[in-house]
């Protein structure tokens, strides 16, 4: 199985259109292969397993292992960041988000975790920008998407300096009430297969909040089409970028726009909160309201630009024409001409 981060015939963003959608005329033979994979995956998955990777009844893990960077004393972890597009698509659509609203996302994810996540008995590496430490999970608070943890025995930690001692980490966990966000945990490898679903569930949560979720999603249209409107196009864009199907200039534009939008949205929230907590009708508050409206308009403008790039059709029309640099290269060295016959539409049975 090829890794999602490396180019491969099955890992791109055009893997599988949702049921009920017509095939894009530009799609190629890869659709048929991915359609077969998708149908097989969906038929094999059940409400109890929610995954085609192992189960509590299987003997032995179906997942690979990965060696963490840095300290060789840290245990190996499950290799879960290689999932194909259709695997993530099917999980988010069929088992996690379905037809939920943006305001219901956290609740739906919590319901999913209650069904597949082991509540205790597994170890994980807690990763931050400055340290990695092995912890044991003793409970899970599903509603807050956090795990209740304790330090492993023996104490295993890697950090940029020597300040993160056992006592220091204990104090840090006490401040956090021993609760850590699930997306900050990487499940320690276990060859028994008992924690396959746990590792995959944590991976799906981590991937969603890192690549799909936006802090302003809850303030958008709160309709039942959140998956179709936001999740699917962002997921397809992510895999298109991984497979180098998006011009590098357009990728840079998107990342810059996203960073600007997040920064301005944070400033907008600060201004809005300062106004809502003030009861006075002073000149300062009036200035804040004007500033808030200006920030709001800038945020909305950036959000529209992001949606333009996230939409595959508009991304092609506006992005590829700008960055594609499609120009005739002149005569071939042999002097011959080659005619490429391309169908305007293609179906799986024609292949």
N, C-alpha and C positions, 0 to 999 in steps of 0.2 A: 504494500500500500504506500503510495507516494505521500510525502508530507504536504500539508496544506500550504506551507510557506515556499514550496519549490514547484516550478512549472511541471505539470503533468497532464495527461490526457483526461483526467477525471476531476481535477480540483479547481476548475474555473468557475466564474460567476454565472455562466449560462447553462448551468447543469440541468435545471429542471424547471419549467414554468409551472405555476400552480394549476391545480385541476380547474378545468373550465376555461382556460385561456388558450387562444389560438397560438400556434407556433409562429415565431418571428421569421419572416422570409430570410433573414440573414443567418438563422441558425444552421448548423451543419450536422454532420453525422454523429457528433458527440451527443446530440439530444437522445438518440435512440438508446445508446449505451447507458446514459444516466437515467432514462425513463425506466429501463429494466431494473437498474439498481434501486431506484425509488420504490417501484412496485414491490420488489422483493423485500425491501426494508419495512415498508408499511404493512405488508401481509404478515411478516414475522413478528412485528412488535405487537404487544398486547398491553392492555391497561395496567396489568400487574408488573410487567417487566419494564416498559417504557424505554427499552433499549435493545439493540441487537448485539450488544457486547456483554456476554456472560449474564449470569443471574446467580441468585443465592443457591440454586439447586445444582449449578454446574461445578465440576471439579476442575480446578485450574483456571487461571486468569486468561482472558482473551485479549488483554491489553499489553502493550509493550512497556518497557521501562526506560527511564531516562536518568542519566547521571547529573546531579546538580552541579552548576559551575562553582569553582572555588574549592572550598574545604572538602577533602576526600573523606573526612570523618562523617559528613552528613549522609544519611541514607538515600538510596535511589528513590525516585518518585515515579508515579504512573505517567506514561507518555500519552497525553490526551489532546495536545494542541495541533494534531495532524488531521483532524476530522475533515471530511469532504463537505462540500456545499450542501448536497442533498441530505446528509446526516443532520446537520444543524437546522436546515430548513424544515425537515420533517419533525424534529423534536420541538422546535419553537411553535410550529403551526399546530401540530396534532396533540402535543402533550403538555405544553407549558402555557402558551398565550391564547391559542385558539381565537375566539372572537371577543377578547376582553377589551375594555377601554384603557386609555393611557393611565387613568387614575387607579385602575385595578391591577396594574402590572405586578406590583409587589405582592399583593394578595394571591394572585394566580401562581407566582413563582413559589410562594410559601406552601401552597397546596401541593404543588408538584414535588417539592422537597420532602414533604411529610410522607409521600408514597414511596420514594426511592432512596432517601438518604438514611444511612445507618445513624442512629442517634448517639452512639458512643462506641468505644472500643477500637477506634482507629487513630493512627498518628498522622501528622502532617508537618510540613515545613512552613512556618510563618515567615513570609518575606515582606520586607520593606525596602526602601531605598538605601538604608544604612546597615541592615543586619538580616541574618537568616537564623532562625532558631527552631529546633524540633519541639513540638508540643503534642500532648495527647488530648484527644477530644473526649470529654466526659458527658456532654449534653449538647443539644442544639435548640436554640431559640428560633423557631421557624418564622415567626411573625417579623422579627427584626433581621432575618437572614444572617444570624451570627452563631458561632459555635462557642460553647463554654469550654475552655482549655486549661491545662496545667502543664508546667514544664516537664520535659522528659527526664527520666533517670536512667542513665547518667545525663548530665546537662551537656547538650551539643549546640554550639552557637558559632557563627561566623560573622564578623563585623569589620568595618573599615579601620577601627581602632580597638584598643583593649578596654574601653570604658564599659562595654556591655558585659558585665560580670553576672554571675548567678543572682546576687543580691539586687543588682540594678534591674534585671529582667523581672524579678519577682515584684519589685515596686511598680514597674511599668504595667504589669498585668493587674495589679491591685487597683491602679488608677482607672484601668479599663474595665474593672469589675470582672476580669477574666473572660471577657467576651470579645471575640475577634470576628471581623467580617469574613464570610466564607470565601469571597473572591481573593482574599489575601493568603489563603491556605492552599498548599499543593500536597495532595494526599500521598503518603509514603507507600511505596510499592509493596504489594502483598500477592504472592503467587497463588494463593488459595482460590482467588476469584470472588471471595466474599465481599470485597469492597470495590468491585468494578463499577457498579452503578453509582456508588458514592463518588468515586473519582470523576465519572462522566457528568454527574449532576453538578458538582462543584465547578467543573470546566464550563458547562453551559451558563451558569450564573456569572462566572468571571468574564467569559467572552461577551455576554450580553451587556454588562455594565461598562466594559472597556470599549467596545466597538459599535454598539447599537444604540444604547440609551443616551438621551440628551437631557440635560437638566431642565430644559424648557418644555419637554414633551407633555407634561401634565397640564400645561397652560394652553396647549393647542386644542384643536377640536376634539372633544371628549366623546368620540363615537366608537362604535364596535369594530371599526375597520382599522384599528391601530396596527395590526400585523401587516395588512396589505399596504397601508399608507406610509408606514415608517420602517418596520422591521425588514420586510422583504427587499425594498430597494437598497437599504443600507447594507444588508447582508450580501446582495449581489455585487454592489460596488466594492465591498471589501475583498471578495474573491476575484473580481476583475482586476483589482490592483495587485493582488498576490500573483496572478498569472500574467502580469504585464500586459493586460489588454487595455489599459488606460494610459494615454501619453503622460510622460513624467511631468510635463509642465502643468497638465490638468490636475495631477495628483498633488503637486505642490500648491496650486491654487486652492484646492479643496482643504488641505490641511491648514493653510494660512487663514482661510475664511472661518473654519471651525474654531481655531484658536482665538481669533478676533471676536467671534460671536460669543464664545464662552466667557471671555474677559468682559465684554460690554454687558452681557446678561448679568454677571455678578455685580457689576457697578449699578445696574438698573435695580436689582433686588435691594441693594443697600440703600439707594435713594428712596425706593418705595417703602421700605420698612421704617426709615427715618420719618417719612411723612405720616405714616399710619400711627406712629407712636406719639406724635405731637398733636396737642389739642389747640394750639394757638393759631391765629390767622395772621402771622407776622410776615414781614417782607421776606425774611429768610425762607419761610416755608413756601411762599409763592415762587421764589427763585428755584427751590428744590423741585417744585412741580414742573416748571418749565424744563429744567434739566432732565427730569424723569421722562417727560414726553419726547425730548430729543433723543435720549438713549433708547427709548422704546422703538422709535422710528428706525434708528440705525440697526437695532437688533432684528427687526422685521425685515429690513432690506437684506441683511446678511443671510437670514434664514431662507429667504426666497432664492438667493444665489446657491445655497447649499442644496435645496430641493431640486434646482435645475441640474446640478451635477449628479445627484442621486437618481434622477429619472434616466433610465437607460436610453430611451429614444432621444430625449433632449440632450443628453450627454454626448450622443453621437453627432447630432446636428450642430450644436454650438461648440463642443469641445474638440472633437476630432478635426473639424474643419480648421480650427485655429491652430492646433498643435500637430496635426497629422503630417503636414509637409508632403502631401502626395503630389509628386511631380514626375514627369516622364524622364527616364534615365537615358534616353537615346537608343541608338541601334545596339543590338547584341553584337558581341565580338565575332560571332559566326556569320552575322549578316542575315540570319533567318528570322522569320516572324512566327510567333506562337499565339494561337487563339485559345483563350480559356472559356469554356462553356460552363456557365453558372446558372443553376435553376432559380427561378423566382420564388419557388416554394418547394418544400420537401416534407414527406411524411415518413414515419418509421417503417411502414410496410413496403415503401418503395426501395428501401435499402437492401 
